[in-house]
Structures are given as structure tokens and as C-alpha cells.
């Protein structure tokens, strides 16, 4: 379907694989409901004999066209129809042929409300029902005179989830990048590690299905994006990369998020490289800003319990103390496993009952949740003056854990029926970001050395 007239913008919409697409003046998915709304009006048009004026001479035709406003139509619509050839022989499968129908729209009669219409340049003028007078937006001329931009689909990113091989989220909290090869699971690239497949698929589904609330403005200059809409190329953004497929080159699409709209729901956004500003639902910011933390690995490290050589604890204002495994049995702690002893600043056997599951918890510690992808403001988390724990392994590797202040409870997870201790903010050397260390492990690591000495004397 195409619409327009000499000297006026032309709109071309095509149907391919059962989907409508805007071809001119821009290329993008079309809103099928708006296309079919117009087609439905045209297909059902009828004109009674009294509403048809047939011209017999060129002079009569000119007068009729001038009176109907069809000498210079307000709009011209051309429909291309693929249909079975009615001239084919009976009993033989009828081949399909393409046929075009052109409608020219003239004026609307004030008294009857009927629209002047000419079909295929025939020598006659038809007066047809334009639609309900109290629903002007749904009348034929209103639908036909829509600007090209109104046929655009509200879908923000025209990408199929299965074709996406790269996903990067960037915000003030930090950034995270995921990548995958065809048929393989998602991997974290920054920071490196395994990704939560369920979270990756959930976010990808939310992004590819994201729809704008409306198109706000077209032709926006680059300098006005930041000034008027808070859209910055280095601000909050999400990047999706696709694999080259079926002869099509790989693509990279960047969605930029701007400031919240005043007096209206949602926020401003734009696709990088375009001059169109969109209104996005508020959920878009939550998806991007909170999304990067969902993929960060919650397992901090994993090692056999027997590979832990020592645990050094440095508390503010106190001398460092170091714990080492005790070769002698400690059945009150972990059956058939040794206990722990204090090696510095003095030597003593540690209280066995205070080290239940200590080794297993340190062999594969897990974060409750991540709260920031980077930690450039350590004082915000109490990590400027942390409790520092150094776990030394048999191969000489050291895991340096820094524990800060008590974390704020996560309202999404804690309920009156299942209260949970909030844990402590923490960071791990060699890995950017801040996470919440479970309360039990935090308490086990942040203890004065004298609290570890047995209270009884044999």
C-alpha cells in the first residue's frame, strides 16, 4: 500500500511474511493495526447510484473533479493486491497475479458528510460514507492523511532474541557484558564468569519486546538530545549485537535512556544514530539499571576445603590474627575433620563450637546479592575502613575479602514470614563491584581474636 500525492510525502507499506513493514520514507516495522484499519475502510466501500456522477465528456469530467476537490486530490492511495487469476482455465490451479487499485480522495460534503472518491482514474466521481461524524479520527480521510511516522510500530528494537549474541548494560552503577556463541550458554565478559541463563533470557525477552509509549519528536539535533531530553551517548544505555545471518551483516543497536518526562509517565529514550526521541515506559530504566547486577556471579570462588592453608583477619584498630587448620580431630565441629587454631598474635586452640561449617563456607562462599557493579566510592559501603580477610590457598593464591557496614535489607526478598539478617556489604580483590555477604559468614569472619579462645580450662 502506498499513499501520497505530487509534491507531498509518500508513504509505502508492504506486507512480507504476514508482517507489515514501513518502506518509505523510512524502513521499520509498521503498526499492523493502523494499516488494517485503513484497508478495512477501503475494502468495504460502496456507493449507491445516486452517489455516482459519471462524466461523458472531458469538459464534464473537469467540472466534476473540480467540484469534488479531485483535480488536486488531498491524497492518493494505491493498493497492490496478489490474487488468483480469474482468467485461468477451470480445473487448473489458478496462478496468482498482481493487481493495483488507486483511490484519489477529494473533499467531504458538509451536509451529508460523504467523501468524494475516484477509483483508477475512471470518468466518474463517487460519494462514499466517510465514517461516523463523532469519530473523526476513524474517518477514511483522517486515516488516509496520517503522517508516515504514525504508521511506525511502537516496538523499540527490531531484533529477534535468537539472533542476539552480545548484550551490554551500562549505567552509573557500572557495566556488565554478556556474550554467547550460537547454541551455547551466555558467558559474562565483564566481569568474566558464568552468567545466570534465566536472568539473561528474561532481560533479553524484556528488551526485544519493549514498546514505546509514543514517538515524541523527529529530526532532533544531536546537541538537543542531551539538553532537552537528558539523552547522552555515554549515559545509561543497552547495546545488543546480532550475528551475521542469511547474508545479512552483523548489527549493533544501542538504546539510550534519558531523563524522566515531566507531567507524563515514562522517560525519554532514543536509538543511537537516529534523530527520533521516544517515550519509554518507566520499567525500561528498571530493566537496564537493575539488570546489570542480576548477571554477576554470586559464587565468589570455589576450592576444596583441604586447600585452605590459613585465614588472616585484620580488624580496624586491632592487630592481625591468623587462623590455621588444626590437624588434631575436633569431633564437636565437623566429624572426621580437624578444628582450627590461632597462630598469631598468640598460639592457642580455637573454641571448636565457634567454627561449625567454617571451612565449607570459606571453600565456596556466595554473595546474597550484588548491589553495585563497581566500587569507586568505598565509603558509601563502609569499605574505606573494612574488616579485611585474607584466605590463603595451598597453591599460594590469596582471596582478599573486604567487609564493610551492615547492608540495607532487600525489601523484595525479606517478608515478615521469612525474616532475614541483612548481611554486610563486601568486595573481593580482583573483581569490581560490591555485594552483600551473608550475615552468618560475615559474623564468623568479623570477631575479636579473644572471642575465639575457649572459655573452659581442662
C-alpha positions as CSV (number, residue, x, y, z in Angstrom):
1,X,0.0,0.0,0.0
2,X,1.3,3.5,-0.8
3,X,-0.2,6.9,-0.2
4,X,0.7,10.4,-1.1
5,X,0.4,12.9,-4.0
6,X,2.6,15.0,-6.2
7,X,4.7,17.3,-4.0
8,X,3.6,15.6,-0.9
9,X,5.4,13.0,1.3
10,X,4.9,9.4,0.1
11,X,4.2,6.6,2.5
12,X,4.8,3.0,1.4
13,X,3.8,0.0,3.5
14,X,4.5,-3.6,2.4
15,X,3.4,-6.9,3.7
16,X,6.0,-9.7,3.8
17,X,5.9,-13.0,5.7
18,X,2.5,-11.9,7.2
19,X,4.0,-8.8,8.7
20,X,3.5,-5.1,7.6
21,X,6.6,-3.0,7.2
22,X,7.0,0.7,6.5
23,X,9.3,1.0,3.5
24,X,9.1,4.8,2.7
25,X,10.1,7.3,3.8
26,X,11.8,5.2,6.5
27,X,12.4,1.5,6.9
28,X,11.0,-0.1,10.1
29,X,8.2,-2.3,11.3
30,X,4.7,-0.9,10.8
31,X,1.8,-0.9,13.3
32,X,-0.4,-3.6,11.7
33,X,-3.5,-2.3,13.5
34,X,-3.2,1.1,11.8
35,X,-2.6,-0.4,8.4
36,X,-5.5,-2.8,8.6
37,X,-7.8,0.0,10.0
38,X,-7.4,1.9,6.7
39,X,-7.6,-1.2,4.5
40,X,-10.7,-2.3,6.2
41,X,-12.4,1.0,5.3
42,X,-11.3,0.9,1.7
43,X,-12.2,-2.7,1.0
44,X,-15.8,-2.2,2.3
45,X,-16.5,1.0,0.3
46,X,-19.8,1.2,-1.5
47,X,-21.6,4.0,-3.5
48,X,-25.2,3.9,-4.4
49,X,-26.3,5.0,-7.9
50,X,-27.4,8.4,-6.5
51,X,-23.9,9.0,-5.2
52,X,-22.1,8.3,-8.5
53,X,-21.5,11.1,-11.0
54,X,-20.4,9.8,-14.4
55,X,-18.9,12.2,-16.9
56,X,-19.5,11.8,-20.6
57,X,-17.1,14.5,-22.0
58,X,-13.7,15.9,-20.9
59,X,-15.4,19.1,-20.0
60,X,-17.9,17.4,-17.8
61,X,-15.1,15.4,-16.1
62,X,-13.1,18.5,-15.4
63,X,-16.1,20.2,-13.8
64,X,-16.9,17.1,-11.7
65,X,-13.3,16.8,-10.5
66,X,-13.0,20.5,-9.6
67,X,-16.3,20.4,-7.7
68,X,-15.3,17.2,-5.8
69,X,-11.7,18.5,-5.0
70,X,-10.3,15.7,-7.1
71,X,-8.5,17.9,-9.6
72,X,-5.8,18.1,-7.0
73,X,-6.6,15.2,-4.6
74,X,-5.9,15.5,-0.9
75,X,-4.3,12.0,-1.0
76,X,-3.8,9.2,-3.4
77,X,-3.7,5.6,-2.2
78,X,-2.5,2.7,-4.3
79,X,-3.2,-0.9,-3.2
80,X,-1.3,-3.8,-4.7
81,X,-3.3,-7.0,-4.4
82,X,-2.0,-10.5,-5.0
83,X,-4.9,-12.6,-6.2
84,X,-5.7,-15.7,-8.2
85,X,-6.1,-15.1,-11.9
86,X,-9.8,-15.3,-12.8
87,X,-9.0,-15.9,-16.4
88,X,-7.3,-19.2,-15.7
89,X,-8.9,-22.3,-17.1
90,X,-11.4,-24.2,-14.9
91,X,-10.0,-27.3,-13.2
92,X,-6.5,-25.9,-13.2
93,X,-4.8,-24.4,-10.2
94,X,-5.2,-20.7,-10.8
95,X,-1.9,-18.8,-10.8
96,X,-1.6,-15.6,-8.7
97,X,-1.4,-12.2,-10.3
98,X,-0.7,-8.8,-9.0
99,X,-3.3,-6.1,-9.5
100,X,-3.3,-2.4,-8.5
101,X,-6.2,-0.2,-7.4
102,X,-5.7,3.5,-7.0
103,X,-8.0,5.7,-4.9
104,X,-8.0,9.5,-5.1
105,X,-9.5,11.4,-2.1
106,X,-11.3,14.7,-2.7
107,X,-13.4,16.9,-0.4
108,X,-16.1,16.0,2.1
109,X,-19.7,17.2,1.6
110,X,-20.7,19.3,4.6
111,X,-24.3,18.3,4.5
112,X,-24.1,14.6,4.0
113,X,-20.6,14.0,5.4
114,X,-19.8,11.9,2.3
115,X,-16.3,11.7,0.9
116,X,-15.5,12.3,-2.8
117,X,-13.6,9.3,-4.2
118,X,-12.2,8.5,-7.6
119,X,-11.0,4.9,-8.5
120,X,-8.4,4.1,-11.1
121,X,-8.9,7.5,-12.9
122,X,-12.3,6.4,-14.2
123,X,-14.6,9.1,-15.5
124,X,-16.8,9.2,-12.5
125,X,-16.9,10.6,-9.0
126,X,-18.2,8.5,-6.1
127,X,-19.5,9.8,-2.9
128,X,-18.9,7.3,-0.1
129,X,-19.6,7.1,3.6
130,X,-16.6,8.7,5.3
131,X,-17.3,7.3,8.8
132,X,-19.0,8.4,12.0
133,X,-19.1,12.2,12.3
134,X,-18.4,11.9,16.1
135,X,-15.3,9.8,15.5
136,X,-13.3,12.0,13.1
137,X,-10.0,10.1,13.9
138,X,-11.6,6.9,12.5
139,X,-12.9,8.5,9.2
140,X,-11.4,7.5,5.9
141,X,-9.8,10.8,5.1
142,X,-8.2,11.1,8.6
143,X,-6.7,7.6,8.3
144,X,-5.5,8.2,4.8
145,X,-3.9,11.6,5.7
146,X,-1.9,10.2,8.6
147,X,1.7,11.3,8.6
148,X,4.2,8.5,7.7
149,X,5.5,8.4,11.2
150,X,2.2,7.4,12.6
151,X,2.4,4.0,10.8
152,X,5.6,3.1,12.8
153,X,5.4,0.2,15.1
154,X,5.9,1.1,18.8
155,X,8.4,-1.8,19.1
156,X,11.7,-0.2,20.0
157,X,14.3,-2.7,18.9
158,X,13.6,-4.8,15.8
159,X,15.7,-7.7,16.7
160,X,15.0,-11.4,17.3
161,X,16.2,-12.8,20.6
162,X,17.7,-15.9,18.9
163,X,19.9,-13.7,16.7
164,X,21.5,-11.8,19.6
165,X,25.0,-12.8,20.6
166,X,26.1,-9.8,22.7
167,X,24.4,-7.8,25.4
168,X,26.0,-4.9,27.3
169,X,24.3,-2.8,30.0
170,X,25.9,0.4,31.2
171,X,24.8,2.8,33.9
172,X,26.1,4.9,36.8
173,X,26.3,1.7,38.8
174,X,28.8,0.2,36.4
175,X,28.6,-2.1,33.4
176,X,28.3,-5.8,32.5
177,X,28.8,-7.5,29.2
178,X,27.4,-10.9,28.1
179,X,28.3,-12.9,25.0
180,X,27.4,-16.2,23.6
181,X,28.1,-18.4,20.5
182,X,25.3,-20.0,18.6
183,X,23.8,-22.8,20.6
184,X,25.9,-22.1,23.7
185,X,25.0,-20.5,27.0
186,X,25.6,-16.9,27.9
187,X,29.0,-16.0,29.4
188,X,30.0,-12.9,31.4
189,X,32.7,-11.0,29.7
190,X,32.9,-8.1,32.1
191,X,33.4,-9.2,34.8
192,X,34.4,-12.7,33.5
193,X,32.5,-15.7,34.7
194,X,29.4,-17.8,34.3
195,X,26.1,-15.9,33.7
196,X,22.7,-16.7,35.1
197,X,21.0,-18.1,32.0
198,X,17.5,-17.5,33.3
199,X,18.2,-13.8,34.1
200,X,19.9,-13.3,30.7
201,X,16.9,-14.8,28.8
202,X,14.5,-12.8,30.9
203,X,16.3,-9.5,30.2
204,X,16.7,-10.3,26.5
205,X,13.0,-11.0,26.2
206,X,12.1,-7.8,28.0
207,X,14.3,-5.7,25.7
208,X,13.3,-7.2,22.4
209,X,9.6,-6.9,23.4
210,X,10.0,-3.3,24.7
211,X,7.4,-0.9,23.2
212,X,7.5,2.9,23.3
213,X,4.5,4.8,24.8
214,X,4.7,7.2,21.9
215,X,7.0,8.9,19.4
216,X,7.9,12.3,21.0
217,X,9.9,14.1,18.3
218,X,11.6,13.5,14.9
219,X,14.5,15.4,13.4
220,X,16.1,16.2,16.8
221,X,19.6,17.6,16.6
222,X,22.4,15.7,18.4
223,X,23.1,18.7,20.7
224,X,19.4,18.9,21.7
225,X,19.2,15.2,22.8
226,X,21.1,15.9,26.0
227,X,19.9,19.4,26.6
228,X,16.2,18.8,26.2
229,X,15.8,15.1,26.8
230,X,18.7,14.1,29.0
231,X,19.9,11.6,26.4
232,X,23.7,11.2,26.5
233,X,25.7,8.8,24.3
234,X,27.8,8.0,27.4
235,X,24.8,7.8,29.8
236,X,22.6,4.8,30.7
237,X,22.4,2.5,27.7
238,X,22.0,-1.0,26.5
239,X,23.8,-2.5,23.5
240,X,22.6,-5.5,21.5
241,X,24.7,-7.3,18.9
242,X,23.5,-9.8,16.4
243,X,25.3,-12.4,14.4
244,X,25.6,-12.3,10.6
245,X,22.8,-14.5,9.2
246,X,21.3,-15.4,5.8
247,X,23.6,-13.0,4.0
248,X,22.7,-10.1,6.4
249,X,25.6,-8.4,8.2
250,X,26.0,-8.4,11.9
251,X,24.4,-5.4,13.5
252,X,24.8,-3.4,16.7
253,X,21.9,-1.5,18.2
254,X,22.2,0.9,21.2
255,X,19.3,2.1,23.2
256,X,20.0,5.3,25.1
257,X,17.9,6.3,28.2
258,X,17.3,9.9,29.1
259,X,15.5,11.8,31.9
260,X,12.0,11.2,33.2
261,X,9.2,13.1,31.5
262,X,7.6,15.9,33.4
263,X,3.8,15.6,34.0
264,X,3.7,12.4,31.9
265,X,4.5,8.8,32.6
266,X,7.8,7.2,31.5
267,X,11.1,8.6,30.3
268,X,12.8,9.8,27.1
269,X,14.9,7.4,25.0
270,X,16.4,7.1,21.6
271,X,18.2,4.6,19.4
272,X,21.8,5.7,18.8
273,X,22.3,7.0,15.3
274,X,18.7,8.2,14.8
275,X,17.1,11.6,15.3
276,X,13.8,10.3,16.8
277,X,13.0,10.7,20.5
278,X,10.8,8.0,22.1
279,X,8.7,7.9,25.3
280,X,9.6,4.7,27.1
281,X,7.8,3.1,30.0
282,X,9.3,3.5,33.4
283,X,10.1,-0.2,33.5
284,X,12.8,0.4,30.9
285,X,15.0,2.1,33.4
286,X,14.5,-0.5,36.0
287,X,15.3,-3.2,33.4
288,X,18.6,-1.6,32.4
289,X,19.8,0.0,35.7
290,X,19.0,-3.0,37.8
291,X,19.6,-5.6,35.2
292,X,23.4,-5.5,35.1
293,X,23.6,-6.8,38.7
294,X,21.4,-9.8,38.1
295,X,24.1,-11.5,35.9
296,X,27.1,-11.1,38.2
297,X,28.2,-14.4,39.6
298,X,27.1,-15.0,43.2
299,X,29.7,-17.6,43.8
300,X,32.8,-15.7,44.9
301,X,35.2,-18.6,44.5
302,X,35.3,-22.4,44.8
303,X,38.2,-24.6,46.2
304,X,38.5,-27.9,48.2
305,X,38.3,-27.3,51.9
306,X,41.6,-29.1,52.3
307,X,43.3,-26.4,50.2
308,X,42.7,-23.7,52.7
309,X,46.1,-23.0,54.4
310,X,45.2,-20.0,56.6
311,X,42.7,-17.3,57.3
312,X,44.1,-13.9,58.3
313,X,41.7,-11.3,59.8
314,X,42.6,-7.6,60.1
315,X,40.1,-5.5,62.1
316,X,40.4,-1.8,62.5
317,X,42.4,-0.7,65.5
318,X,43.4,-4.3,66.3
319,X,46.5,-6.5,65.5
320,X,46.0,-9.0,62.7
321,X,45.3,-12.6,63.8
322,X,45.7,-15.7,61.7
323,X,43.9,-19.0,61.9
324,X,45.2,-22.3,60.5
325,X,43.7,-25.7,60.3
326,X,44.4,-27.9,63.4
327,X,45.5,-31.4,62.4
328,X,44.1,-32.8,65.6
329,X,40.5,-34.1,65.5
330,X,37.7,-31.8,66.6
331,X,34.6,-34.0,66.6
332,X,32.4,-31.3,68.1
333,X,32.9,-29.2,65.0
334,X,32.9,-31.3,61.9
335,X,33.1,-35.1,62.2
336,X,36.4,-36.6,61.0
337,X,37.8,-33.1,60.3
338,X,40.2,-31.1,62.2
339,X,39.5,-27.9,64.0
340,X,41.2,-24.5,64.0
341,X,43.9,-22.9,66.0
342,X,45.1,-19.3,66.5
343,X,48.7,-18.9,65.1
344,X,49.2,-15.2,65.7
345,X,49.4,-12.8,67.6
346,X,49.5,-15.8,70.1
347,X,49.2,-19.5,69.8
348,X,46.1,-21.2,71.1
349,X,43.5,-23.8,70.1
350,X,40.3,-22.1,68.9
351,X,36.9,-22.8,70.5
352,X,35.5,-25.7,68.4
353,X,31.9,-24.7,68.7
354,X,32.6,-21.3,67.1
355,X,33.8,-22.9,63.8
356,X,30.8,-25.0,62.7
357,X,30.8,-25.1,58.8
358,X,33.6,-22.6,58.8
359,X,35.8,-24.4,56.3
360,X,32.9,-25.4,54.0
361,X,31.6,-21.8,53.9
362,X,35.0,-20.5,53.0
363,X,35.6,-23.1,50.4
364,X,32.7,-21.8,48.3
365,X,31.4,-18.5,49.6
366,X,28.4,-17.0,47.9
367,X,27.0,-13.4,47.8
368,X,23.4,-12.9,48.8
369,X,23.1,-10.3,46.0
370,X,25.1,-7.7,44.2
371,X,24.4,-4.0,44.9
372,X,26.9,-2.3,42.6
373,X,28.9,-3.3,39.5
374,X,31.8,-1.0,40.6
375,X,33.1,0.3,44.0
376,X,34.6,3.7,43.3
377,X,33.0,5.2,46.4
378,X,34.1,2.7,49.2
379,X,32.9,5.0,52.0
380,X,29.4,4.5,50.7
381,X,29.6,0.9,51.7
382,X,31.8,1.2,54.7
383,X,34.6,-0.3,52.7
384,X,37.0,2.6,53.3
385,X,37.8,1.1,56.7
386,X,36.9,-2.5,56.2
387,X,37.5,-5.7,58.0
388,X,40.0,-7.5,55.7
389,X,40.0,-11.2,55.5
390,X,42.8,-13.0,53.5
391,X,42.2,-16.7,52.7
392,X,45.5,-18.3,51.6
393,X,45.3,-21.5,49.5
394,X,47.7,-24.4,49.1
395,X,48.9,-23.1,45.7
396,X,49.8,-19.7,47.2
397,X,46.7,-17.9,45.8
398,X,45.1,-15.4,48.1
399,X,41.4,-14.4,48.3
400,X,41.2,-11.0,49.8
401,X,37.7,-10.2,51.1
402,X,36.8,-6.8,52.5
403,X,33.8,-6.5,54.7
404,X,32.1,-3.1,55.3
405,X,29.0,-1.9,57.1
406,X,25.7,-3.6,57.6
407,X,23.7,-3.8,54.4
408,X,20.2,-2.4,54.0
409,X,17.6,-5.2,53.9
410,X,16.4,-6.1,50.4
411,X,12.7,-5.4,50.6
412,X,12.0,-7.6,47.6
413,X,13.2,-10.7,49.4
414,X,12.5,-10.2,53.1
415,X,9.0,-10.8,54.3
416,X,7.5,-11.0,57.9
417,X,7.0,-14.7,57.4
418,X,10.7,-15.2,56.4
419,X,12.8,-12.5,58.2
420,X,16.4,-12.4,57.1
421,X,19.5,-10.8,58.7
422,X,20.7,-8.1,56.3
423,X,24.3,-9.3,56.0
424,X,27.3,-6.9,55.3
425,X,28.5,-5.0,52.2
426,X,31.7,-6.6,50.9
427,X,34.1,-6.6,48.0
428,X,36.6,-9.1,46.6
429,X,40.1,-8.0,45.4
430,X,40.4,-8.7,41.6
431,X,36.7,-8.3,41.0
432,X,34.9,-5.0,40.7
433,X,31.7,-4.3,42.4
434,X,30.0,-4.5,45.8
435,X,27.9,-7.4,47.1
436,X,26.2,-8.4,50.3
437,X,28.0,-11.2,52.2
438,X,25.5,-13.4,54.2
439,X,25.1,-12.4,57.8
440,X,26.3,-15.8,59.1
441,X,29.6,-15.7,57.2
442,X,30.1,-12.1,58.0
443,X,29.7,-12.7,61.7
444,X,32.1,-15.7,61.6
445,X,34.8,-13.7,60.0
446,X,34.4,-10.4,61.9
447,X,35.2,-11.5,65.5
448,X,37.8,-10.3,68.0
449,X,40.5,-12.9,68.5
450,X,39.8,-13.2,72.2
451,X,36.3,-14.4,71.4
452,X,37.8,-17.4,69.7
453,X,39.6,-18.6,72.8
454,X,37.9,-21.5,74.7
455,X,36.1,-20.3,77.9
456,X,36.8,-23.6,79.8
457,X,40.1,-24.8,81.2
458,X,40.9,-28.5,81.2
